[in-house]
């Protein structure tokens, strides 16, 4: 049963990483297109910067949620293990 839980956690983390990389790829492709459109139509006003920064912030937050602050962090696992040990000690 423990192997199944570990597999499910690993699968969830892998899927989150795939979603992030897909988001990053779309962000890069769309913003390259917006830069091309901006420079081909007008260089007086560089409007591509606004979606680049706004969406870029979303990509950074997505990266943080996947890589830095995921629900399956080591801290959470340690807390669960401690609680399980406390419960086991109460029963003995």
C-alpha positions as CSV (number, residue, x, y, z in Angstrom):
1,X,0.0,0.0,0.0
2,X,2.9,2.4,0.8
3,X,4.3,1.8,-2.7
4,X,1.0,2.7,-4.2
5,X,0.9,6.0,-2.2
6,X,4.5,6.8,-3.3
7,X,3.6,6.1,-6.9
8,X,0.5,8.4,-6.7
9,X,2.5,11.2,-5.2
10,X,5.3,10.8,-7.8
11,X,2.7,10.7,-10.6
12,X,1.0,13.9,-9.2
13,X,4.3,15.7,-9.1
14,X,5.3,14.6,-12.6
15,X,1.9,15.7,-14.0
16,X,2.3,19.1,-12.3
17,X,5.8,19.5,-13.9
18,X,4.5,18.5,-17.4
19,X,1.7,21.1,-17.0
20,X,4.2,23.8,-16.0
21,X,6.5,23.0,-18.9
22,X,3.5,23.1,-21.3
23,X,2.5,26.5,-19.8
24,X,6.1,27.8,-20.2
25,X,6.3,26.6,-23.8
26,X,3.0,28.3,-24.7
27,X,4.1,31.5,-22.9
28,X,7.3,31.6,-24.9
29,X,5.7,30.9,-28.3
30,X,2.9,33.4,-27.9
31,X,5.1,36.1,-26.6
32,X,7.6,35.6,-29.5
33,X,4.6,36.0,-31.8
34,X,3.4,39.2,-30.0
35,X,6.9,40.6,-30.2
36,X,7.0,39.9,-34.0
37,X,3.6,41.5,-34.4
38,X,4.6,44.5,-32.4
39,X,7.8,45.2,-34.3
40,X,6.2,44.6,-37.7
41,X,3.4,47.0,-37.1
42,X,4.9,49.7,-35.0
43,X,8.1,50.4,-33.0
44,X,6.8,53.6,-31.6
45,X,4.9,51.9,-28.8
46,X,6.2,48.6,-27.4
47,X,3.0,47.1,-26.1
48,X,4.2,43.5,-26.1
49,X,6.0,44.3,-22.7
50,X,2.6,44.3,-20.8
51,X,1.4,40.8,-21.7
52,X,5.0,39.6,-21.4
53,X,5.3,40.9,-17.8
54,X,1.7,40.0,-16.7
55,X,1.8,36.5,-18.0
56,X,5.4,36.2,-16.9
57,X,4.3,36.8,-13.3
58,X,1.8,34.0,-13.7
59,X,4.5,31.7,-15.1
60,X,6.7,32.5,-12.1
61,X,3.9,31.8,-9.6
62,X,3.2,28.5,-11.4
63,X,6.8,27.5,-11.2
64,X,6.9,28.4,-7.5
65,X,3.8,26.3,-6.8
66,X,5.2,23.3,-8.7
67,X,8.9,23.4,-7.6
68,X,9.1,25.3,-4.3
69,X,5.8,25.2,-2.5
70,X,4.2,21.9,-3.6
71,X,1.8,20.1,-1.3
72,X,4.0,17.1,-1.3
73,X,7.0,18.8,0.2
74,X,9.3,17.0,2.6
75,X,7.9,19.1,5.5
76,X,4.4,17.7,4.9
77,X,5.7,14.2,4.7
78,X,7.6,14.6,8.0
79,X,4.6,16.0,9.8
80,X,2.5,13.1,8.6
81,X,5.1,10.6,9.8
82,X,5.2,12.3,13.2
83,X,1.5,12.1,13.6
84,X,1.4,8.5,12.6
85,X,4.1,7.7,15.2
86,X,2.1,9.5,17.8
87,X,-1.0,7.5,17.0
88,X,1.0,4.3,17.1
89,X,2.4,5.2,20.5
90,X,-1.1,5.9,21.9
91,X,-2.2,2.5,20.8
92,X,0.6,0.7,22.6
